[in-house]
Amino acid sequence: MTPGFTTERQDPDLSKVSAALVRAGQRAREIARQSGTGIAVRIDGELRILRGEELDREPVPSQKQADAG
């Protein structure tokens, strides 16, 4: 899984943002599979619609994310 949202603040709410975003993405993929629709995502600045088998693939970090992590 790719690194998520990070902050230097010790806010307890912000510490849970990354996990919440991952859960939201998983749920969006599940709903898209059930309804036969796609989901819109931005990958490396490019807007893409993921459908079918693309929804089943594990997200791959972009080169920018890999360099930053």
N, C-alpha and C positions, 0 to 999 in steps of 0.2 A: 504494500500500500504506500502511496506517496506521502511525504511529510505534509502535515496540515498547517493550519493557522498557528503562528507563534507570536508571542508578545513577551516583553520583559516585565510587564505589570503583573502583579500577583492577585489580580481580580479573579475570584472563584468562578464567576460566570464566564469570563473569557477563556478560562482553562478548559471549559467543556465545549467550546465552539467547534473545534476540529472534529471531535467524535460526532457531534450533531450534524455537521455537514456531510460526513461519510454516511451516516444513517439516512439522511435525506436523499442522497444520491442513490443508495441501494433501493430505497422505497420507490423512487422515480423510475428506476430500471424495471422493478417488479411490476409496477402499474403499466408501464409501456409494453412489457411482454404480454400481460393479461389482456390488454385492450388492442393489441396489434398496431400500436402507434410507435413513433420514435420520440426521442428526447433531443432537445437542442443543447449543445455544449460548445464551449470555446476551448480549442486546443491550439496552443502556440499562437494565439491571436486570431485564429481562423474559426468562424462559426461553422459547425458541422451538425448534421442530424444523424444520430445513431439509431439504427433499426436492426431487427432480426438478430443475427449472430453477433453483430457488433456489440449488442447489449450484454452478451454473455462473457465477453473478453474482460480480463482484469485490466483496470486502467494502468497505462504505462506512463511513467513520468516523462515529461518533455525534456529536451536537452537543457533548457533554461533551468528547470527544476532540479535536474541532476547536478548541474554546475553550482547551483545555490546551496544544495543540501550537503 
